[in-house]
Amino acid sequence: MKQKLAHQVDCVFGRDAYYLTKLIPKLAAILGLENSCSYYDEDCTNAQKRLQWLLCEFVQVISTSVGAPVALFLDDLQWADPASIAAVNQLLSAVKPTSHDAHFFFLGCYRKGDADSGITISCDDIVSSINVELDCMGEETVNTMVSETLCLSPRLTRALSSAIYHKTKGNPLFVTRLMISLCRDGLLRPSLRRRRWEWDKEMILCQTLPDDVAEFLSNTIEALPDDLKATLSTLSCFGASVSSSFVETLERALGKTLIDSMDTAVTEGLLDKIDDYYRFSHDRIQEAAYNMMNALDRRKCHFSYGTALVPFEDEEDLCFFTAVTQLNLAGPETVEDERQYAAVANYNLRAGKKAMEMSDFEAAYSYFDSGINFLRNDHWEHYTLSLELFDLAAKCALANGDVNSLKFLPQQVMRKAQTYEDTLNILYCLTCFLAYSSKLPESIEKGLDILSQLGIDLRSKKSSIEACVKETKYLLSFSSEDEILNMRQMTDPKLIMAMKFLGKLELGMTQIMPESAPHVMQQIIQLSLLHGMNPVSPIGFVHLGSYIAKLGDVSEGYRYVKLARLLLDKLDPRERAAEGESEHTLSHFIQSTLEYHYEGYAAAMSSGDIMQAALNNLFGTGTCSFAGVNLQTAYEKCAESVNFMHERKVLIFMIQLQCIQRSVFKLIGTDEKPKYESAEGENILATNNSVMTSDYFQRAYTSFMFRLYDDAKHYTEKYLNCIVNTWANLFFQHAYHAFYMGLISFWLARKSRDGQLWHERGTRSKLALKKWAESSKWTFENKWYLLEAEESYCNNDFDTAKLLYEKAISSAKDHKFVHEEALACKLAGYFSVEFRDTEKAIIESSCWHMKSITSGEHLGNATVFSNSLKVLLVLCRLELTTRKCIMVEEYYSFVNNS
């Protein structure tokens, strides 16, 4: 089993398994891994999302290995930290509702009223869940409990249970502890003469008991021997449970014996010993033991325990975390020696770094914040320590979405930093935060300002995309691909930070400032060639390939994308450049590229890069809807992807995906509307040119499919007004935009008074598609034939048009594009109607209807076809024989019924 698990983990995770071993150290022994791996310093948000994703995959691997679902039980969730809750929510969201995929069972318990307000387990609309609410026991239930405990009939125990119930109100813990107390006091005792338990009801009723179980437990503990009380108080400072090995370390650190008293507490029922752990039998008992000390004494105990444990940090990380936590619970006010302030701050810095390695950024931020607090008001006298604490606290605040901290921390650093370079880390966090908060223009402006301070002026660059590409290719002409792949790595810290800013700018500008994005690409490649390669360098090469492909040379563009991938594998194999999949699509079978988008999504999730994961999701779903995938599958994929983006707050990509989702809704014939519509989303749709272009295209596309002339013309004109400056890059969707804009334009040319204008637009679209058709016959041949057929139809070359329609239908069928086979049949049917070839029109329209059903276009297209057939019937009735009329009317009836 061990070897099987190790093999599967290695196959699924590869080098990423290292990150799991930081969270699960014993996994390293199973896999035979060393904990000495080191990787490029990445964003905290990436690391946190990466670990959550890896945990989900790990659960799947375990389930597959043992052939059974994995069950997770967490008790006392009211005390759970946010990182644990986030991990559970990620596991739940990864569970599919279908039975064959079910591999995870979660059971959690919490006490109402004590949970922190921010803790929520999100099961709704993801997986089936049941909420079981347990209240205090009723009087009958208490009687059953007492009866079974004392092995007496319920009739005999009713008087005793009634007294216990009125004292405890049915609280299970209170009932248990009260019965133990009654036994200890002799009020509940075994009778050898009667061979059963007996009790003194009147004495029990006369006992004065506190109404609160916590007070009762405090009184119970207060009555214990001093050494036992002291041991319980000590243990209560360390949480609900401790391991035997930690107790041994604590005994050595404090110089006193604890085990004997703990075993006595187990006998008394105050502690449980399970395997190698001592655990308070109830968290209320721990609270009672902890509250026996006053606040000042508790802080002093915490500080003494922390300082005693610090020297044992080499034994295990848990010991060091515990020591630092104890010092933080004590607080700065407990420090008596001035030198201890800086020492404790340094301990917190080290603990925070260790927590970051395990992607627990909530805990890491808490350590860094405590470190800052221990340095007191004059902390900038310890400049290096303070700067590192602030930088890392900002990274964690970004990961945690802590808006207030991200406003406060940069201000402090900007005021106290000795050099501008010292501010770069925290400014990078600030620009990332602006981008993630849908404030992309502010993020880009901030990035440009920072790069200007570093001597990189991008605002003055005014050259065209053609000039940028030409200049960049000239720079690259002096190095072969092998030389680029084997170049030294960048080492200058200032330039490494500059590259990080450039990488963020490239993605941001692609969305809202496409005319400036090529200059960023050029700068990335130029710095890489001059100063060495960097994990950001592949971004420059993949965008260069995209720009070259947009200018018409798809094969050359794809060459640079392949170079980017090779470079990426060499520098950082965990990442994946999603943009490169577009050029792959243009050079391969489109159906095969769906797998690449899914792989890109998985790779981005495993590295924690939510933006790239969302981008792959967007491209994959968009490609899916054009690749001949059944519309029901596309419908489900859209819903899944929209939920993913909503949960991760990737708003711009979600709005673009919802544009596709609306088209799928209309084609499938449902009245549904996209979820998660908001004022912020409406604002993006009204102001972001890239999103507006996607929206106008989808509306023009569906209007064309439903033959809505006015709407098709209106949205096509709006699309054409937007398209000029929307994208500098080439994406696969642009090929489909050109295809459908050509079809719409030729249709409008036949219907509109501006026929010549629309004909010219259709011809331009056809010529644009020719570049793509030359790169992949499989994907684009049928589209080229259909555009040529529509153009010939416009030019009154009917014989050629008829031949080209047949070629388009045949090519779409041969290359598995069922949607486009249906579309070609539909357009050929309209063509045949106009020339009174009624039998041909019926055959083609019948084929369209059947192909529409096959592709998942149910009610919507059936209704459109029904209306179209009415038109056909009116146009052709005078030319039809009786037999043909019956044939048309029978088929029209069939369509309505279907």
N, C-alpha and C positions, 0 to 999 in steps of 0.2 A: 504493500500500500504506500509506504514511504517513497519508494522509487517511482511508482506510478504518479504520485502527486508531484514529486520533484520534476519529472519529465513534462507533465502537463503545464506546470507553472512556467518552466523554462520556454516551452513552445509558445505560450500565450503572451508572456510578459517580456521575455528576453532580458535585456539589461535593466528594464524598468522594475524587475523584481527587487532590486536593491532598495527602492523606496519603501516597499512593503516590509523589508527586514528592519527598517528604522522604527516602524510601528510595532512589528511582531519580531523581536530579536531571535526567538527560537526558530523562526523560519529560516534564518541564515544557516543554521546547523543542518536542517533538512536539505537545503539546496546546495550546501557546500560553498556558500558565498563568503567573501571577505567583506567586512564593513569599512573598507578603506576607499571605496569608489568616490570620486568627486566629479561634479558636473558644473557646467556653466551656471553662473549666478542668475537665476531667472526671477520673474515677477512672483510675488507671494500669491497673488490671485491664481496664477497658473498652478503653482505647487499645491495649493489647497484643493482646487478642483481636480487636479491630477490624482491625488491620493484618494479622494472620494470615488473617482471612477475606477481606480485600481482595486479598491475594496469590493466594489460591485462585481468586477470581473473575477476576483479571487473567490467570492462566494459561489459564483457559477462554476469555477474550476473544482472547488471542493465537492459541490453537489454532483458534478459529472464523475468525479473520481470514485465517490462512494455509492453512486447510484441512488441517492436519496436526498430530499430537501434538507437545507440547513435551517436549524431552529436557533433563534436568538432570544433569550429572556433577560430583560433588564428590570431590576427592582428599584424602588425609590427614585423614580424618574424626576421627582420634584427637585432633586439635588443635582440632576445631570447638567454638565457644562454644555455650552452652545455647540462646541465642536462635535461632541458625541451625538447631539440631536441632529446636527447637519448630516453626519454620516448615516444615521438611521434613515433620515428622510431621503437621502440619495439612494440607499439600498431599496427603499420602498418604491421610489419613482422608477427604478430600473426593472422592477418586477412586471412582467407582462400578465395580463388577465387570463390568457389562454392556459389551459391545464398542462399542456405538454411543455410549456416554458416555466411553469411555476417551480421555483427552487429555493424559496426563502419564506420561512414562517417566523413572524415577530410577535412576541408577547411582552408587553410592558405594563408595569404597575406604578401608580403614583397616588399620593395622598392629596385629596382636594384641599384647597385653601393654603397649602404650603408651597405650591409650585411658583417659580419665578414667572413673571408676566410674559417674558419673551419666548418661553419654551413651548413649542407646538409640534406635535407629530402630525404630518400632513398625509393622511390616508385617503381623503375624499377624492373621488373621481380618478383614482390611480389604481387601487386594488380593493378587493372586497375586504371589509373590516367589520368587526363587531365590538361595540363598547359594552363592557360588563361593569355595572356600578355596584359596588359592595358597600352596604351601610352597616351600622351597628346591628348586632343580633337582637331579635325579638325575644320575648320572655320564653316562648315555647322552644326556640332554638337553644337558648341558654340552658334550659332544663334538659334537653337532649344531650348537650355537651357534658353537663355535670353527671347525668345518668351514665353515659358511656365511660367517662373518666373514672367514676367510682364503681362501675360494674353493678349498678343497682337499677331497679325498674324506675321508669319516669314517675310513677305514682309515689314512690318512696322519697324521691329527691325533690319533689315539687316545692316543699317548704324551704329547703336550703337554696334551691335555684332562684326562688322568688326573692329571698333576702339578698342574694348576690346580684341579681338583676337590678334591684332598686338601689344598690350601692354603686354599681358600675355603669348603668344605663346600656348595658349590652356591649360595651367596648371590648373586643376580643383580648387585647393585651391586658386591659384592666382586670378582666375576669380571670385570666391565667395567673397574673401576679397576686391577685387577692386570694385565690385558692392556695397558692404557695405560702402566703403570709399567714393564712388561717391555720395551715398545717404547722408552721413554725411556732405559732402562738398556742397550739394545742386546742384550738377551737374546732378544728376538723381533724379527726384522729381515727386510726383503725382500732376496732374493738375485737380482742382475741376471743372474748367470751361469746359475743354475738356473731363473730366471723363476718364482719362487714364494717363499713365506715359509719361513724356516728358524729354528731355535731351538736353544738349548743346554739340553737337558733336565737334565743333571747340575748345571749352575750354577743352574737354576731351583729344583731340589729342595734345593740347599744354602742358598738364601736364607732368612734368618730373618724371618718375618712374624708380626705379632701375630694372635692368634686372633680378636680383635674387629674388625669392620669400622670402627668409630668410631676406634679407635686407629690403624688403618692409614691412615685419611683424615687424622687429625691429623699423622701423620708425613709424609704426602704434602704437606700444606699447609705444614708447618714447613720443608720443603726449597725452598719458593718464594722469589722475591726479596722483599725487605722491603716495597717499595711495594705489591706485589700482596697480600702477607699483611695489610698494614694496611687495604687497601681491602676485602678479604673480611671482616675482623673488623668493620669499620664497618658493612658491609651486613648482617652477621649480627645486628646489634642491632635491625634493623627488620623481621625476619620472613623468610618464604620468598621474597618477591618485592617488587620496587619498580618504579614506572613511571619512564620516562625524564624526564618533567616533574618528578617528585619529586627525582630525582637532581640535576637542574639546580638546584632550590631548595636542596638539601642542600649542593651545592658553593658556592653563594653564602653560605649560612649559616656554613659551616665555613671558607670561604676557601681551599679546596684542590681540586685536580682529581681526579676519581674515574673519569670515563668511560673514559680510556685504559686504565687498569688493569683495568676491568671488561671491556673488549673482549678484553684478553689472557686473562682468566679464561674468556671464552667460547671462545676458541681452545683453551685447555687442557681444555675439557670440564667445568669446575667450575660454570660458569653457562650458562644457555640464554637466548637472546634471542628472544622470541616477540612479534611485533607491536611494541608500544611498551613491553614489560615485560622487565626482567631478572629471571631466576628461578634460584635454586640448582637445579642439575640433580638433586639429591636432598636431602631434609631432613637426612640424615645428614651431608652436606657442610656445611650451615649449622651444625649442632650442633658439628661439629669446629672450624669457624672461630670460633664463639662461645666454645668452651671453651679456646681458645688463651690467653685473658685470664683472670687470676685474679679472684675474686669482687669484691674491692675496686676493681680497675681497671675492671671491667665497670660497677659502679655509678657511678663517676666519669664514664665515657664516656656513660652514659645521661643523667646530669644535664647534662653539657656540651652534648650533642646537643639535649636538651629546651629548655634556655635559649636556645640558638642559633636554634631553629626558632620559638619563640613569636612573635617580631616579624613572622613571615610568615603569621600566622593569617588575614589578610584575603584571601589568595590563594585558599584553599579550606578547607572544613571538615576534610578529611582531614589536611591539614598540621597543623591545630590539635590534632586528636585524637592524632596521632602525637607531637607535642611533649609533650602532657600525659601520655601513656602512658610516654614516655621518663623524665619526671620521677618518675612513680610507680614505675617499675622501679628507679630510683636509691634511692628511699626517703628518709624524713626524716633518717636518719643522715648523709646526704651533704651536707646543707645546712650552709654555713659562715657565712652572713650571716643574723642573726636576722630581718631584714625579709623574707627569702625565704619563711619559713614561711607567713605570711598570703597572700603573693602566689601561691604554688603552690596553697594551699587555694582561693583565688578562681578560679584556672585550672580546678581540678577541678569547682567549682560550675558554671562556664559549660559545660564539656565534658559534665557530667551532664545539664544542661538540653537541650543539643543531642541527646544520646543519647535522652532522653525524647521529643523531637519525632519521632524515628524509631522510637519504641516498643521500643527495645532497653533494657529495664529491668534486665537483668543487668549490662550494661556501665555503665548510669547509676548503679546502686547501687555498683558498684566505684569509680566516680569520686567519688561523695559520701563513701564510706567512706574513701577515700584522702585526701580533703580534710579530714575530721575528724582523721585520723591526723597530717597535717602541722601541724595547729594545736597539737598536743601537749597537755600537761595543763592549761595555762592558757587553753584555747581560748575559754572563755566571756567572756574580756576582749574578744573580737571578737564581741559579742552578736548583731548582725544576721546576720553571716556564719554563725555557729554555728547559730542557730535555723533559717535557711533550709536549711543542709546536713542537719540532723536531720529537718526536715519532709519534705524531698524524699526522703531516704533511707528514711523510713518508708513513703512512697507506693510506692517501688520494691520495698521488702520485701513489702508487701501484694501487689503484682502477681506477685512471685516466689514467694509462699508461704513466706517465710523467717520461721518461727515464732520462732526465738531472737532475731532482730533486732527483731521486733515486741514482744518482752517488754522488751528492753533500752532501745531508743530512747525510748519514752514516759516511762520512769522518769527518764532524764536530763533531758528537757525539763521534766517536772513539777517537778523539783527546782530548776531554774535559771531558769524562765520569770519574767519581770518582771510580766506581767499574765495573767489567765485567758484573755483573747482569744488570747494567743500560743500557747496549748496546743491550740486548737480543731482545727487541721489534723491534728495527730498523734493527737488523740483520735478524730477522724473515721475515720482509718485503723484505729484499734484497734476501734471498733464494727463497722466493715465486716468486719474479720478474724473477730470473734466470730460474726457472722452467717454468713459463708462456711464457718465451721468447725462448723456445725450447733449452735452455742451461741446460738440465737436469743433465748431468755429473757434471758441475760446481756447480749446486745447491746441488747435493748430497754431493760433497766434502766439500762444505761450511758447510752443516748441520752436517757432521761427525766431522769436526774441532770444531764446536761450542759445540756439545755434549761431545767431549773429554775435553773441558775446564770445562764442568759442571760435570766431573767425570764419564761420561758414554763412555767407550771405545768400540766401535763396530768393529773397524778395526782388533783387535786381535782375534775376534771370528772366529773360523775355523771349528766348528762342523757341521755335516751334517744336512739335514732337519729332518732325522729320530731322531737324537740325540736331536735336538731342541724341537721337538714335545714331545718326551719322557720326557724330563726334565720339560717342561711346564705343561704337564698333571700331573706330580708328584707334582708340586707346587699347582695345582688346587685340588688335591685329598684331601687336608686338609679342604676344604670349600665346603658346599653344594651349589646348585644353589640358594636357598633362601637366604643363607648367602651372596653370591656374590651380589645378587640383592639389598640387604639391607645394604651393606657396606657403611661406611661414605664416604663423598666426599673429594677429595683432596683439601687442602687449602694452601699448601706451594707454594708461587709465583714462586720460582725457578723451582720446579718440574712441575708446570703447564706449564711453558714455555718449559721445556724439552719434555713434552708429545706432545706439538704442533709440535716441530721439528721432533719427532719420527713419528707422524702421517703423516707428509709430506714425510718423508723418506720411509715409508712403501709403499706408492703409487708409488713414483718415482723408488725405487729399484725393485718393481714388474715388471716394464717395461724394465729396462736395466741392473739390477744386481740381477737377481732372486735367485742366490745362497746365497746372503747375506740377503735377505728380511726376512727369518725366524728368524734371530737374532733380528731384530727390533721388530717383533711380540712378541718374548719372553720377551724382555725388557719392552714393553708396559704392558704386563700382570703382570710381576714381580713388576713393580712400582705401578700398580693399587692395587695389593694385599697387598703391604707393606704400602702404603701411602694414599689409598683411590681411589675411582672411579672418573673418569674424562670423559668429552665428547669424548675424544680420545680413551678411554678404549674399547668401542665396536669394533673399528677397529682391535684391537689386537685379540679379540675373533672371529671375522668373518674370519680373515686370518688364525687363528688356525684351524677353521673348514675346510677351504679350503685345508690346508696342509694335514690334517688327511684324507680328502676325496681323495686327490691325492695318498696317500699311500695305499688306498684300502678300507677304512672303511667309506663308504658314509653316512650311517645312523648316525654314531658317529659324523662325520663332520657336518651333518645337525643339530645335537643337539646343538653344540656350536654356529651355526649360529642363531638358535632360541633364545639362551641365549643372544646373541649380540643384537638381535632385542628388547627383553624385557628390556635389560639394556639401550638401546638407547631411548626407549619410556620413561623410568624413568628419564634419565639424560637430554635429549634434543629431544622431540618428533618431532621436525621439520626436523630432518635429516633422511637419509635412506642410509644404506650401500649396494651399488649396487652389490658388490662381492657376497653377500649372496644369490642373486637370482640364481647363478649357482648351488649351492647345492639344492636349492628348485626345480630346474628343474630336477635334477637327482633323486628326490624322488617323483615327481608328474607327471601328464600329461603335456607333453611339451606344448600342445596348451594352457593350462590354465596359463602357466607362462608368456605368452606375456603380460597379463594384469598387472602382477607384475612389469615387466620392465617399462611399461607405468606409473604405479603408482610411481615407483622409480624415473623416469624422472621428473614427476610433483612435487614430494616431494623435489627433488634436486633443481629444478628451483625455487620453492617457498621459499627455504632457500638461494637461490643465489649461490649454489655450482655448478659452471659450469662444473668442472672436473667430478663430480659424475653424472651430467645430461648427459654429453657426453658419459661416460662409460655405463650408462643405455641405451642410444641411440644405441651405438655400439653393446652391447649384445642383445638388443631387435631386431635390424635389422638382426643380424647374426642368431638368433633363428628363426625369421620370415621366413628366406629363407629355413630353414630345417623343419618347423612345418607343412608343407602341405598348406601353404598360396599361393594363386594364384600368379604367377610370376609378373603379372602386378601390383599387390598390393605391392609386394616386390620391384619392380622397382621404384614405387612412393615413398615408404618409404626410399629407399636408397637416392634418390634425395633430399628429405626433410631433412634427417639427415646430408648429406654432406653439404648442404647449412647452416644448423645450426652450424656445427663445423667450417666451413670457416668463418662465421660471428664472431664467438667467438674466432677464432685463436687457436683452439685446434688441432694442426697440426698432431701430432702422431696418435691420434685416427681417424682423417679424412683420413690419408693415409691407415690405416688398413681397414677402411670402404670402401674405394675406391677399395681395392682388392676384396671385396665381390661384389661391384657394377660391376666390370668388368665381373665377372662370370655371374651375372644376365643379363648383356648386351648380352653376347654370347649365353646363353640359350634361351633368348627371340628372338634372331635372328636379333638384331640391330647392326649397324656399329658405334654407338655412342662411344665416349671415355669420361672418367671422366673429369669434369671441374676442374679448379683451380690447374692444374699441374704447378709446379714451381721447380726452381733449389734446393731450400731448401727441398722440398718434395722428390726430387730425391736423395738428400744426405741422408735423413732419411731412405729411402727405401734401400739404399746401405750400411748403417752402423748400423742400429738398428736391432738387432737380432730378436726381437719379431715381428717387422714389416716384416722383410724378411721371417720369418717362415710362417706368414699368407699369404704373396704373393706367396711363392712357393707352399703352399697347394692349394690355389685357382687355380693356373695354372695347377697343377697336376690333380686336380679334373675335370676341364673343358676338359683337354686333354683326360682323361679317358672317360668322357661322350661322346666325339666325336670320341673315339677309335683311337686317334693319338698316336701310340705306342712309337715313338722316344721321343716325347715331354713328354708323361706321365712318361717314364723312367727317363728322364733328370731331370724334376722338382721334382719327388719323391726322387731321390738320394740327390738333394740339400736340400729338406725338411728334410730328415733324418739326414743330416749332421748338420742342424741347431737345431733340436729339443732337443738335449741332454741337453743343458743348457739354454733353452729359458724361461721356466716357472717353478717356484717353486709351484705356486698356481694351483688349478684345476678349469678350466672353462668348461662350458657345451660344447663349441666348440671342446674341446679336445676329447670328445666322438665321435663326427662326424669325427674328424681327424683320430682316430683309425679305425672307420668303413670304411672310403674310402681308407685309406692306406692298410687295409686288402684286400679290393676288388681289388685294383690296383696290390698289390703284388701277389695275386693268379692268376690274369690275366697275369702278366709279367712272372710268374713261368711257365705258359704253353707256352709262346712265346719265352722266353729268353734262351740263353745258360747257364746263371747262375740260372737255375731253382731251384736248391736246396736252394740257398741263399734267393731268393725271397719267396720261400715256407716258410722258417723259419721266415721271416719278417711278412708274412701273418698270420702265427700261433701266433706270439707274439701280433699282433694287435687284433686277435680274443680273445685271453686270456685277453687282457686289456679291451676289450669291455664287457667281461663276468662280471666284477665287476659292471659295470653300469647296465647291464641287470638284475642282481640280485636285484638292488635297485628299478627298475621301469619296470615291465613287459610291461606296456602299450607303453612306449616310445621305448624300445630297443628289444622287442621280435622279431619283423620282421627283424631287422638288424642282430641279432644273427643267425636266420635261414638262411638268405642270405649268410652270411659269411661261415656257415657250408656247405651250398650247393656248394659254390665256392671251398671250401677245398676238399669236396668229389669229385667234378669234377676233381681237380688236382690229387687226389689219385686214379683216375679211378674207384671209387665206384659209378657207374652211376645210379644204382637203388636208392641208398640213396640220391644222388644229385637231382634226379627228384622229389622225395618226399619232400625234403627240399625246392626246388624252389616253389612248390605248397603251402607249409606252409608259406613261406615268403610272397607270393602274398596274401594269405588269411589273414594273420596277419596284413599286411599293410592296406588292405582294411577295416578290422574290426576296426582298430585303427585310421582311417582317415588320413593316410599318403599317399596322392595321388601321390606325387613325387616318393616315394619309391615303391609304387605299380607299377608305370610305369617302374621304374628301374628294379624291379624284373622280370616283364614281358619281358623286353628287354634282360636281361641276360639269362633268361630261353629260349628265342627265339634263342640266339646264341648257347646255349647248344643243342637245338633240331636240329638246322641246321647241327651241326657236326655229329649227328647220323641219318641223313637222315629222321627225322620225320618231313616231310615237312608241313603236315597239322598243326601239333602242332606248328611249327615255325611260320607259317602264323598267326595262332590264337594269339600266344603270342606277336608277333610283332605288330599285329593289335591292341591288347590291349594296348601295350606300346604307339603306336601312338595316340590312342584316349585319354589315360590318360595324355599324354604330352600336348595335346591340352587343356584338362580340367584344367591342372595345370598352363596353361599360356605359355608353351614352344611352341611357334608358328613356325615361319619360320626355326629357327636354328635346332630344333630337327626333323622337317619334312624333311629337306634336308638330315640330317644324316640318317634318316630312309630310305629315298629313295636310298641313296648310299648302305646302308646295305642290302636292298632288292635286289639290283643288284647282290651283292655277293651271297645272298641266291639263286637267280635264276641260276647263273652260277654253283654253287655247286650241285644243285639238279636237273638240267634240265634232265640229263640222267635217273634219277630215277622217273621222273614225268610222269603221264599219261597225255593225251591231256587235259582232263578236269581240272586237277590240274594246268597245264601250263597256261590255260586260266584264271583260278582263280587268280594265282599269278600276271599275267600281267595286269589283270583288276584292282587288288588292287594297283599295282605299279602306274598305270595311275591315280587312285584316289588320291594317295599320292601326286603326282606331281601337280595335279590340286588344291589340298587343300593348 
